[in-house]
Amino acid sequence: MLILRPVEAADLPDLVELAGQLDSMNLPRDPDFLEARISLSLRSFTGELGDPTEAVYQFVLEDREAGRCVGTSLILAKHGRPGAPYYWLEVSTEERRSAELEVRFVHQKLQLRSTEDGPSEVGGLILDPTYRSHPQRCGKALSIVRFAYIGAHREAFEREVIAEMLSPFEASGRNLLWDAFGARFTGVPYRHADHLSAHSKQFIADLFPRDPVYATLFPDDVQKAIGQPNETAKAAVRILEKVGFHPLNQVDPFDGGPYYGAARDAISSVRERREFVLPCVPARTCVPEGAPLTLLSTEAGGHFRATVVPLDEDQAPIVSSLCREALAVSAGDRMTITPLP
């Protein structure tokens, strides 16, 4: 049985192991950072934060039979707030012509931008590779559970939602754009800069140029990598596009990874949620082959939990006794159905 739920203190070893797969800014493989993140997430879910814009909601996918967490994803309530700006590189183009030479060039330009009144952000999706072809569509579930939660608590999130995709990396762990751009203005290697940014991005504001930089000056392989997701991120991009996200003219200032965005209320997984009252009789255990799947979530007892279940011929979720037990729900409880794209 696979269950999606908020991260707990006991999940720290599993979260450290999962973080090691990417070692990214949102989820670095740093036990102290992750321990603090778990504490922040717990207080976010319980509404105990003094400033709700600081909230981070960390979800995990628990394999109850294996007794471990095999995936994770998160929501930042607000990326960019007073004292903690959101930085990005705005991507634009400039056309230049010469009648004398009979030539035309379209130059790509990068310019550092920032805001202290930023959007909400979804990110940090990591799944154990052995679960990527699981019949319960674990990757989609980890992605969509965030929108199920946003839909149930719209007041806690901004009207715009963004997602950052990692860009391609060299085998050595280096990044083409950072080596050609960021490292030349900061003097620090990519991994060090990425880890620093998990705690503070002030060095970006202090050292990056504020004027536009012509990407034409970069080597061809660097230019081609700007705004491109890496191979592991492409599946996540497809899911986001299916629910309404679109590319923004923005890339991450560290690795050049693309940003995608959508209006919160236009995201199909937020907009198309519907309520479901759990019936008295547990569903039959025999599920028709090829039955469509949906995400079923509950906050019964004040605790958010979700799982993937099949739908019957009437598009009602088939909720087995095992599922009821795992979700800690009983007849009459209100649940939410969120479509999986």
SULURQUI-V369878 format. One record per residue. PHI is phi as a letter, one per 40 degrees, with the letter a starting at -180 (none if undefined). OMEGA is omega in radians with two decimals (NA if undefined). Layout:
phi	omega
PHI	OMEGA
PHI	OMEGA
This chain:
phi	omega
none	3.13
b	-3.09
b	3.01
c	-3.09
a	3.03
c	3.11
c	3.12
b	-3.10
d	-3.11
c	-3.12
c	-3.04
d	-3.14
d	3.12
c	-3.13
c	3.08
c	3.14
c	3.12
c	-3.13
c	3.14
c	3.14
c	-3.12
b	-3.07
f	-3.04
c	-3.13
c	-3.11
c	-3.10
a	3.13
c	3.11
c	-3.09
b	-3.06
d	-3.14
c	3.11
c	-3.08
c	3.07
c	3.09
c	3.12
c	3.12
c	3.12
c	3.12
c	3.14
c	3.13
d	3.14
c	3.09
c	-3.12
c	-3.11
c	3.10
g	-3.07
c	-3.11
c	3.07
c	3.11
b	-3.07
c	3.11
c	3.10
c	-3.02
c	3.01
b	-3.11
b	-3.09
b	3.10
b	3.01
b	3.02
b	-3.08
b	2.97
c	-3.02
c	3.12
c	3.13
c	3.13
g	3.13
a	3.08
c	-3.04
b	3.12
a	3.13
a	3.03
a	-3.04
a	2.99
b	2.94
c	-3.11
d	-3.13
a	3.08
c	-3.07
h	-3.13
a	-3.11
d	-3.12
g	3.13
a	-3.06
c	3.00
c	-3.13
b	3.02
a	3.02
b	3.08
c	-3.12
b	3.11
b	3.12
b	3.11
b	-3.14
c	3.09
b	-3.13
b	3.01
b	3.08
c	-3.12
c	-3.12
c	-3.10
f	3.13
b	3.12
b	3.10
b	2.99
b	-3.08
c	3.02
c	-3.14
b	3.10
b	3.12
b	-3.13
c	3.07
b	3.10
a	3.06
a	3.02
b	3.07
b	-2.98
c	-3.12
c	2.89
c	-3.13
b	2.96
b	-3.11
a	3.05
g	-3.11
c	3.11
b	3.14
b	3.04
d	-3.07
d	-3.11
c	-3.13
b	-3.05
c	3.11
b	-3.10
c	-3.12
c	3.12
c	3.02
f	-3.01
c	-3.14
c	3.11
c	-3.13
c	3.12
c	3.10
c	-3.01
c	-3.14
d	3.13
c	-3.13
c	3.03
c	-3.14
c	3.10
d	-3.13
c	-3.14
c	-3.07
b	-3.03
d	-3.08
c	-3.12
c	-3.03
b	-3.12
c	-3.14
c	3.09
b	3.14
b	3.12
b	3.06
a	3.10
b	3.09
b	3.09
c	3.10
c	3.11
c	3.10
b	3.01
c	-3.13
d	-3.12
c	-3.08
g	3.11
c	3.14
b	-3.03
c	-3.10
c	-3.13
c	-3.14
c	-3.09
c	-3.00
b	-3.03
d	-3.10
c	-3.12
c	-3.14
b	-3.12
b	-3.14
g	3.14
b	3.12
c	-3.02
d	-3.07
d	-3.14
c	3.13
c	-3.12
c	3.13
c	3.08
d	-3.04
c	3.09
c	-3.12
b	3.14
a	3.09
b	-3.09
d	-3.12
c	3.07
c	3.13
c	-3.08
c	-2.92
b	-3.12
c	3.08
c	3.10
c	3.12
c	3.11
c	3.09
b	-3.13
c	3.11
c	3.08
d	-3.13
c	-3.13
c	3.02
d	-3.08
d	-3.10
c	3.09
c	3.13
d	-3.11
c	-3.09
c	-3.08
c	3.10
g	3.13
b	3.06
c	3.08
c	-3.02
d	-3.10
c	-3.12
c	-3.04
c	3.09
c	3.11
c	3.11
c	-3.13
c	3.11
c	-3.12
c	3.13
c	3.14
c	-3.12
c	3.00
h	3.11
c	3.11
b	3.13
c	3.03
b	3.07
c	-3.09
a	3.01
b	3.13
c	-3.11
c	3.14
c	-3.03
b	3.14
g	3.11
c	-3.06
c	2.99
b	3.02
b	-3.10
a	3.10
a	2.97
c	-3.07
d	-3.03
c	3.08
c	3.12
c	-3.02
c	-3.13
c	3.01
c	-3.02
c	-2.98
b	3.06
c	3.07
a	-3.11
c	-3.08
a	3.09
c	-3.07
c	-3.13
c	-3.09
c	-3.02
c	3.08
d	-3.11
c	3.06
c	-3.12
c	3.13
c	-3.10
b	3.13
d	3.12
c	3.13
g	3.13
c	3.11
c	-3.10
b	3.08
a	3.07
c	-3.14
b	-3.10
b	-3.13
a	2.97
b	3.08
d	-3.12
g	3.11
g	-3.11
b	-3.14
c	3.06
a	-3.14
a	3.05
a	3.11
b	-3.14
b	3.07
c	3.06
b	3.09
c	-3.08
c	3.14
c	-3.14
g	3.04
c	-3.13
c	3.07
c	-3.03
b	-3.09
c	3.08
c	3.12
c	3.13
c	3.12
d	-3.13
c	-3.11
c	-3.14
c	-3.13
f	3.13
b	3.11
a	-3.09
d	3.13
g	3.12
c	3.08
c	3.13
b	-3.12
b	3.08
b	3.09
b	-3.09
c	2.98
c	-3.10
c	NA
